[in-house]
Amino acid sequence: MAAILVAAFAFAPRQEVVTEVGIDATPAQLWALLGDPGSYRDWNPFIVSVEGALAEGETLVNRMRPGTGNQITFKRLC
């Protein structure tokens, strides 16, 4: 039965989900906020810690704890 379900999902039509949020700020204000990883915890309650820098060749490590309580770690090479 599991094989049938896998096959059904493999051949099912692809779906796209699009979401949009309006933010009352200028692009410069947003980039100033997003460009400062040290301030992420001020506006995102799920952020546990941020290490690194947003600079070419640097690694940025975000540790988050969403509503599920499980910690998630994201590493990005800038």
N, CA, C and O atoms as a MOPAC input file, in Angstrom:
PM7 MOZYME 1SCF
protein

 N      0.82200 1    -1.19200 1     0.00000 1
 C      0.00000 1     0.00000 1     0.00000 1
 C      0.87200 1     1.26500 1     0.00000 1
 O      0.56100 1     2.24200 1    -0.68100 1
 N      1.96700 1     1.23200 1     0.77400 1
 C      2.85600 1     2.39900 1     0.81000 1
 C      3.41800 1     2.69100 1    -0.57000 1
 O      3.55400 1     3.85300 1    -0.95100 1
 N      3.74800 1     1.64400 1    -1.32400 1
 C      4.29200 1     1.83400 1    -2.67100 1
 C      3.27100 1     2.51700 1    -3.57200 1
 O      3.63600 1     3.33500 1    -4.41600 1
 N      2.01200 1     2.19000 1    -3.40000 1
 C      0.96200 1     2.81700 1    -4.20400 1
 C      0.86700 1     4.30800 1    -3.86900 1
 O      0.72400 1     5.14200 1    -4.76300 1
 N      0.94700 1     4.63600 1    -2.57900 1
 C      0.88600 1     6.04400 1    -2.18300 1
 C      2.07000 1     6.82800 1    -2.71600 1
 O      1.91200 1     7.95600 1    -3.18400 1
 N      3.26100 1     6.23400 1    -2.64900 1
 C      4.45400 1     6.90000 1    -3.16700 1
 C      4.30500 1     7.14400 1    -4.66100 1
 O      4.61800 1     8.22900 1    -5.15000 1
 N      3.83200 1     6.15000 1    -5.38100 1
 C      3.63900 1     6.29500 1    -6.82300 1
 C      2.59700 1     7.37500 1    -7.12300 1
 O      2.76100 1     8.15500 1    -8.06000 1
 N      1.53400 1     7.41900 1    -6.33200 1
 C      0.48900 1     8.42100 1    -6.54600 1
 C      1.04200 1     9.82900 1    -6.35800 1
 O      0.73300 1    10.72500 1    -7.14400 1
 N      1.86200 1    10.03600 1    -5.32000 1
 C      2.44900 1    11.35300 1    -5.10000 1
 C      3.48300 1    11.69300 1    -6.16500 1
 O      3.61400 1    12.85600 1    -6.54800 1
 N      4.21100 1    10.70700 1    -6.64300 1
 C      5.24800 1    10.95200 1    -7.64500 1
 C      4.64800 1    11.46000 1    -8.95400 1
 O      5.27200 1    12.25700 1    -9.65500 1
 N      3.45000 1    11.00400 1    -9.28200 1
 C      2.83400 1    11.38400 1   -10.55000 1
 C      1.72100 1    12.42300 1   -10.38900 1
 O      1.07000 1    12.79500 1   -11.36600 1
 N      1.50900 1    12.88000 1    -9.17900 1
 C      0.48000 1    13.89700 1    -8.94000 1
 C      0.93600 1    15.22700 1    -9.53800 1
 O      2.13400 1    15.50000 1    -9.60900 1
 N     -0.00800 1    16.04100 1    -9.96200 1
 C      0.38200 1    17.34800 1   -10.50200 1
 C      1.05800 1    18.19700 1    -9.42600 1
 O      0.67100 1    18.16600 1    -8.25700 1
 N      2.05600 1    18.94000 1    -9.83400 1
 C      2.77600 1    19.80900 1    -8.89500 1
 C      1.88300 1    20.98000 1    -8.51600 1
 O      1.10300 1    21.48600 1    -9.32400 1
 N      2.02100 1    21.39200 1    -7.26800 1
 C      1.25400 1    22.52700 1    -6.78600 1
 C      2.21100 1    23.61300 1    -6.32700 1
 O      3.31400 1    23.33100 1    -5.85700 1
 N      1.78700 1    24.82200 1    -6.46600 1
 C      2.59500 1    25.95800 1    -6.04200 1
 C      1.80500 1    26.75100 1    -5.00700 1
 O      0.62100 1    27.03400 1    -5.19200 1
 N      2.47100 1    27.10000 1    -3.93300 1
 C      1.85400 1    27.92100 1    -2.89800 1
 C      2.57500 1    29.26300 1    -2.90100 1
 O      3.80200 1    29.31800 1    -2.81100 1
 N      1.81900 1    30.32400 1    -3.00300 1
 C      2.38700 1    31.66700 1    -3.01600 1
 C      1.75500 1    32.44700 1    -1.87100 1
 O      0.54000 1    32.40700 1    -1.67200 1
 N      2.58000 1    33.14600 1    -1.13300 1
 C      2.06900 1    33.99700 1    -0.06200 1
 C      2.73300 1    35.36200 1    -0.16400 1
 O      3.85600 1    35.47700 1    -0.65500 1
 N      2.05300 1    36.37200 1     0.28800 1
 C      2.57100 1    37.73000 1     0.17600 1
 C      2.22300 1    38.49700 1     1.44600 1
 O      1.14000 1    38.33500 1     2.00800 1
 N      3.14600 1    39.32300 1     1.88200 1
 C      2.94100 1    40.14500 1     3.07400 1
 C      3.31700 1    41.58000 1     2.73400 1
 O      4.37200 1    41.83000 1     2.15200 1
 N      2.46600 1    42.50300 1     3.09300 1
 C      2.77600 1    43.91400 1     2.90400 1
 C      3.48300 1    44.45200 1     4.14500 1
 O      3.02700 1    44.22200 1     5.26500 1
 N      4.57900 1    45.15700 1     3.95800 1
 C      5.35300 1    45.70700 1     5.06500 1
 C      5.42600 1    47.21800 1     4.89000 1
 O      5.82200 1    47.71600 1     3.83600 1
 N      5.04200 1    47.93400 1     5.92700 1
 C      5.02100 1    49.39300 1     5.87600 1
 C      6.40700 1    49.93500 1     6.22600 1
 O      6.61900 1    50.46700 1     7.31600 1
 N      7.34400 1    49.79300 1     5.29000 1
 C      8.71800 1    50.27500 1     5.47500 1
 C      9.34900 1    50.44300 1     4.10000 1
 O      8.90700 1    49.84000 1     3.12200 1
 N     10.36900 1    51.25500 1     4.04200 1
 C     11.09100 1    51.43800 1     2.78400 1
 C     12.07300 1    50.28000 1     2.59700 1
 O     12.44100 1    49.62400 1     3.57200 1
 N     12.50100 1    50.02000 1     1.36600 1
 C     13.53100 1    48.99600 1     1.16100 1
 C     14.78900 1    49.26100 1     1.98800 1
 O     15.39600 1    48.32300 1     2.50400 1
 N     15.18100 1    50.51800 1     2.11700 1
 C     16.37700 1    50.84400 1     2.90700 1
 C     16.19300 1    50.45700 1     4.37600 1
 O     17.11900 1    49.94800 1     5.00700 1
 N     14.99700 1    50.70000 1     4.91700 1
 C     14.72600 1    50.32300 1     6.30700 1
 C     14.77900 1    48.80400 1     6.48100 1
 O     15.32600 1    48.30400 1     7.46400 1
 N     14.20900 1    48.08100 1     5.52600 1
 C     14.21700 1    46.61600 1     5.60800 1
 C     15.62400 1    46.06000 1     5.50900 1
 O     15.99800 1    45.18100 1     6.28700 1
 N     16.40900 1    46.55700 1     4.56600 1
 C     17.77600 1    46.04500 1     4.41600 1
 C     18.63900 1    46.38800 1     5.62100 1
 O     19.53000 1    45.61900 1     5.98100 1
 N     18.38600 1    47.53600 1     6.24900 1
 C     19.13000 1    47.88000 1     7.46800 1
 C     18.83100 1    46.86800 1     8.56900 1
 O     19.72400 1    46.48300 1     9.32400 1
 N     17.58200 1    46.44300 1     8.65700 1
 C     17.18200 1    45.46100 1     9.66700 1
 C     17.70900 1    44.06900 1     9.32700 1
 O     18.27900 1    43.39200 1    10.18200 1
 N     17.51800 1    43.64700 1     8.08400 1
 C     17.95500 1    42.30600 1     7.66900 1
 C     19.47300 1    42.18900 1     7.61100 1
 O     20.01600 1    41.09400 1     7.75500 1
 N     20.15100 1    43.29500 1     7.40500 1
 C     21.60500 1    43.28000 1     7.32000 1
 C     22.30500 1    43.28500 1     8.66600 1
 O     23.53400 1    43.28800 1     8.72700 1
 N     21.53100 1    43.28600 1     9.75000 1
 C     22.09500 1    43.29100 1    11.10200 1
 C     21.64600 1    42.04000 1    11.85200 1
 O     20.66300 1    42.08700 1    12.59200 1
 N     22.36300 1    40.90200 1    11.66800 1
 C     21.95100 1    39.65800 1    12.32500 1
 C     21.86300 1    39.77600 1    13.84600 1
 O     21.10800 1    39.03700 1    14.47700 1
 N     22.61900 1    40.68800 1    14.43500 1
 C     22.56300 1    40.86300 1    15.88000 1
 C     21.21200 1    41.35500 1    16.37800 1
 O     20.88900 1    41.20400 1    17.55700 1
 N     20.41800 1    41.94700 1    15.48100 1
 C     19.10300 1    42.45500 1    15.88300 1
 C     17.97100 1    41.46700 1    15.59900 1
 O     16.81700 1    41.75700 1    15.91300 1
 N     18.27300 1    40.32000 1    15.01700 1
 C     17.21500 1    39.37300 1    14.64800 1
 C     16.33200 1    38.99700 1    15.83700 1
 O     15.11300 1    38.89600 1    15.69600 1
 N     16.93900 1    38.79100 1    17.00500 1
 C     16.16000 1    38.39100 1    18.18500 1
 C     15.19500 1    39.49300 1    18.62400 1
 O     14.20600 1    39.21200 1    19.30100 1
 N     15.46900 1    40.73500 1    18.24700 1
 C     14.59000 1    41.84400 1    18.63200 1
 C     13.23400 1    41.76600 1    17.94200 1
 O     12.23400 1    42.21200 1    18.50500 1
 N     13.18000 1    41.20900 1    16.73400 1
 C     11.93200 1    41.19000 1    15.98800 1
 C     11.44700 1    39.79000 1    15.63000 1
 O     10.34300 1    39.64000 1    15.10700 1
 N     12.25200 1    38.76100 1    15.90200 1
 C     11.83400 1    37.38600 1    15.62000 1
 C     11.91800 1    36.57000 1    16.90600 1
 O     13.01600 1    36.22400 1    17.34200 1
 N     10.78100 1    36.25800 1    17.52000 1
 C     10.79800 1    35.55600 1    18.80500 1
 C     11.32000 1    34.12900 1    18.71800 1
 O     11.61800 1    33.52900 1    19.75000 1
 N     11.43900 1    33.56900 1    17.52100 1
 C     11.90500 1    32.19300 1    17.37100 1
 C     13.42600 1    32.08400 1    17.32700 1
 O     13.96000 1    30.98100 1    17.44900 1
 N     14.13100 1    33.19100 1    17.15600 1
 C     15.59500 1    33.16300 1    17.07700 1
 C     16.17800 1    32.89900 1    18.45700 1
 O     15.87000 1    33.60500 1    19.41700 1
 N     17.02500 1    31.87200 1    18.54900 1
 C     17.74000 1    31.55600 1    19.78700 1
 C     19.08100 1    32.27900 1    19.78100 1
 O     19.46200 1    32.91400 1    20.76500 1
 N     19.79400 1    32.17500 1    18.65300 1
 C     21.08000 1    32.85400 1    18.53500 1
 C     21.45200 1    32.99600 1    17.06900 1
 O     20.96800 1    32.25500 1    16.21400 1
 N     22.31600 1    33.95800 1    16.79600 1
 C     22.86700 1    34.17500 1    15.45800 1
 C     24.36300 1    34.37900 1    15.62600 1
 O     24.80200 1    35.20400 1    16.42700 1
 N     25.14300 1    33.62100 1    14.86500 1
 C     26.60100 1    33.74300 1    14.91100 1
 C     27.12000 1    33.97600 1    13.50200 1
 O     26.56100 1    33.45300 1    12.53800 1
 N     28.16500 1    34.74200 1    13.38200 1
 C     28.76900 1    34.99900 1    12.08800 1
 C     28.40000 1    36.37400 1    11.57800 1
 O     27.80500 1    37.18500 1    12.28700 1
 N     28.76500 1    36.61800 1    10.33700 1
 C     28.54100 1    37.92900 1     9.73800 1
 C     27.98900 1    37.77900 1     8.33400 1
 O     28.25800 1    36.79100 1     7.65100 1
 N     27.22200 1    38.75900 1     7.91300 1
 C     26.72900 1    38.80800 1     6.53700 1
 C     27.79500 1    39.46000 1     5.67900 1
 O     27.71200 1    40.64100 1     5.34300 1
 N     28.78900 1    38.67700 1     5.33500 1
 C     29.88900 1    39.17700 1     4.51700 1
 C     30.36400 1    38.04900 1     3.61800 1
 O     30.27900 1    36.87500 1     3.97800 1
 N     30.85900 1    38.41200 1     2.45800 1
 C     31.32300 1    37.41900 1     1.49500 1
 C     32.34800 1    36.49000 1     2.13300 1
 O     33.30600 1    36.94100 1     2.76100 1
 N     32.13600 1    35.18700 1     1.96300 1
 C     33.04600 1    34.17800 1     2.48800 1
 C     32.78300 1    33.78700 1     3.93200 1
 O     33.40200 1    32.85000 1     4.43700 1
 N     31.88200 1    34.48100 1     4.60200 1
 C     31.55000 1    34.18600 1     5.99600 1
 C     30.41000 1    33.17200 1     6.06700 1
 O     29.64200 1    33.02000 1     5.11700 1
 N     30.30900 1    32.48700 1     7.19500 1
 C     29.20200 1    31.57500 1     7.45500 1
 C     28.32100 1    32.19100 1     8.52800 1
 O     28.81000 1    32.61500 1     9.57600 1
 N     27.03500 1    32.24000 1     8.26800 1
 C     26.06600 1    32.75800 1     9.21900 1
 C     25.28300 1    31.57200 1     9.76500 1
 O     24.73100 1    30.79100 1     8.99000 1
 N     25.22600 1    31.42500 1    11.07600 1
 C     24.52400 1    30.30800 1    11.71600 1
 C     23.35700 1    30.87200 1    12.52100 1
 O     23.55700 1    31.62700 1    13.47300 1
 N     22.14100 1    30.50100 1    12.13300 1
 C     20.92800 1    30.88800 1    12.86800 1
 C     20.41500 1    29.67200 1    13.61500 1
 O     20.25000 1    28.60000 1    13.03500 1
 N     20.16500 1    29.84100 1    14.89400 1
 C     19.51700 1    28.79100 1    15.67300 1
 C     18.13000 1    29.30400 1    16.03900 1
 O     17.97600 1    30.37500 1    16.62800 1
 N     17.12100 1    28.50800 1    15.67400 1
 C     15.73600 1    28.91100 1    15.89600 1
 C     15.01100 1    27.84500 1    16.70000 1
 O     15.35400 1    26.66400 1    16.63800 1
 N     14.01200 1    28.27000 1    17.44900 1
 C     13.13300 1    27.34500 1    18.15200 1
 C     11.70500 1    27.79700 1    17.84900 1
 O     11.15400 1    28.65400 1    18.53900 1
 N     11.11400 1    27.20700 1    16.80600 1
 C      9.74500 1    27.58800 1    16.45300 1
 C      8.74700 1    27.06000 1    17.48700 1
 O      9.14100 1    26.47400 1    18.49500 1
 N      7.49100 1    27.26500 1    17.23900 1
 C      6.44200 1    26.86900 1    18.16800 1
 C      6.43600 1    25.40300 1    18.55200 1
 O      5.83600 1    25.03600 1    19.56300 1
 N      7.09600 1    24.54800 1    17.76400 1
 C      7.13400 1    23.11800 1    18.07800 1
 C      8.04800 1    22.82100 1    19.25300 1
 O      7.94800 1    21.75200 1    19.85700 1
 N      8.93500 1    23.74600 1    19.58800 1
 C      9.86200 1    23.54000 1    20.69500 1
 C     11.17300 1    22.90100 1    20.28100 1
 O     12.12900 1    22.91100 1    21.05600 1
 N     11.24500 1    22.34600 1    19.07900 1
 C     12.47800 1    21.72800 1    18.59000 1
 C     13.38700 1    22.79200 1    17.99500 1
 O     12.93200 1    23.65900 1    17.24900 1
 N     14.66200 1    22.72300 1    18.32200 1
 C     15.60700 1    23.71000 1    17.79300 1
 C     16.02100 1    23.34500 1    16.37600 1
 O     16.26000 1    22.17600 1    16.07400 1
 N     16.10300 1    24.34000 1    15.51500 1
 C     16.52400 1    24.17800 1    14.12500 1
 C     17.74500 1    25.06300 1    13.91900 1
 O     17.76900 1    26.20800 1    14.37100 1
 N     18.75500 1    24.53700 1    13.23900 1
 C     19.95800 1    25.31200 1    12.95300 1
 C     20.10000 1    25.47600 1    11.44600 1
 O     20.06400 1    24.49400 1    10.70400 1
 N     20.26100 1    26.71900 1    10.99200 1
 C     20.49600 1    27.02800 1     9.58500 1
 C     21.90100 1    27.57800 1     9.45300 1
 O     22.30200 1    28.46000 1    10.21200 1
 N     22.64900 1    27.06000 1     8.49200 1
 C     23.97900 1    27.59800 1     8.20100 1
 C     23.96600 1    28.10200 1     6.77200 1
 O     23.57900 1    27.38100 1     5.85200 1
 N     24.39100 1    29.34400 1     6.59000 1
 C     24.42200 1    29.94400 1     5.25300 1
 C     25.82500 1    30.45800 1     4.97400 1
 O     26.41900 1    31.16000 1     5.79200 1
 N     26.33500 1    30.10600 1     3.82900 1
 C     27.61000 1    30.66000 1     3.38300 1
 C     27.29000 1    31.90700 1     2.58100 1
 O     26.57400 1    31.84500 1     1.58200 1
 N     27.81500 1    33.02400 1     3.01500 1
 C     27.51500 1    34.30300 1     2.35400 1
 C     28.47100 1    34.54700 1     1.20700 1
 O     28.37600 1    35.57100 1     0.53100 1

